[in-house]
């Protein structure tokens, strides 16, 4: 791999990581900021905000990890940085 190709790959990888982290920060912050509004409802006798934080955030994290891995694999193939 050339230095220019490696630099481009690194820049794209960094951009991808920042996008995923910023998106996940927004997904985590939203239920926490809306907790008062979400807690007006109840599910199984517990505040609804609890279920959003306990279930939705881990699912969103798992989806973000799989999406990141797929996009990173595509970047690796684009810049020919694969370990096949």
C-alpha positions as CSV (number, residue, x, y, z in Angstrom):
1,X,0.0,0.0,0.0
2,X,1.3,3.4,-0.9
3,X,1.6,6.2,1.7
4,X,-1.1,8.2,0.0
5,X,-3.4,5.2,0.0
6,X,-2.7,4.5,3.6
7,X,-3.3,8.1,4.6
8,X,-6.6,8.2,2.7
9,X,-7.7,4.9,4.4
10,X,-6.8,6.2,7.8
11,X,-8.7,9.5,7.2
12,X,-11.8,7.6,6.1
13,X,-11.6,5.2,9.0
14,X,-11.3,8.0,11.4
15,X,-14.3,9.8,9.9
16,X,-16.3,6.6,10.1
17,X,-15.4,6.1,13.8
18,X,-16.4,9.7,14.6
19,X,-19.7,9.3,12.8
20,X,-20.5,6.1,14.7
21,X,-19.5,7.5,18.0
22,X,-21.5,10.8,17.5
23,X,-24.5,8.9,16.4
24,X,-24.4,6.6,19.3
25,X,-23.9,9.5,21.7
26,X,-27.1,11.0,20.3
27,X,-28.9,7.7,20.7
28,X,-27.8,7.5,24.3
29,X,-28.5,11.2,25.1
30,X,-32.0,11.3,23.7
31,X,-33.7,8.9,26.2
32,X,-31.7,10.4,29.1
33,X,-32.8,13.9,28.1
34,X,-36.4,12.8,27.5
35,X,-36.6,10.7,30.6
36,X,-39.2,12.9,32.3
37,X,-41.5,12.7,29.3
38,X,-40.9,9.0,28.8
39,X,-41.5,8.1,32.4
40,X,-45.1,9.4,32.2
41,X,-46.1,6.0,30.8
42,X,-45.6,2.7,32.5
43,X,-44.9,-0.8,31.2
44,X,-45.3,-3.8,33.6
45,X,-45.5,-1.3,36.5
46,X,-42.1,0.3,35.7
47,X,-41.5,3.7,34.1
48,X,-41.3,3.4,30.3
49,X,-38.0,5.4,30.2
50,X,-36.4,2.5,32.1
51,X,-37.3,0.1,29.3
52,X,-36.0,2.4,26.6
53,X,-32.7,2.8,28.4
54,X,-32.5,-0.9,29.4
55,X,-33.5,-2.4,26.0
56,X,-33.2,0.2,23.2
57,X,-29.7,1.5,24.0
58,X,-28.0,-1.9,24.0
59,X,-29.8,-2.9,20.8
60,X,-28.7,0.4,19.2
61,X,-25.1,-0.3,20.3
62,X,-25.1,-3.7,18.8
63,X,-26.5,-2.4,15.5
64,X,-23.9,0.4,15.5
65,X,-21.1,-2.1,16.0
66,X,-22.3,-4.4,13.1
67,X,-22.9,-1.4,10.8
68,X,-19.4,0.0,11.6
69,X,-17.8,-3.4,10.9
70,X,-19.6,-3.7,7.6
71,X,-18.6,-0.2,6.5
72,X,-15.0,-0.8,7.7
73,X,-14.8,-4.0,5.7
74,X,-15.9,-2.1,2.6
75,X,-13.3,0.6,3.3
76,X,-10.6,-2.1,3.7
77,X,-11.5,-3.6,0.4
78,X,-11.7,-0.2,-1.3
79,X,-8.2,0.6,-0.1
80,X,-6.9,-2.9,-0.5
81,X,-6.1,-3.4,3.2
82,X,-7.6,-6.9,3.7
83,X,-6.1,-9.8,5.6
84,X,-7.9,-12.5,3.6
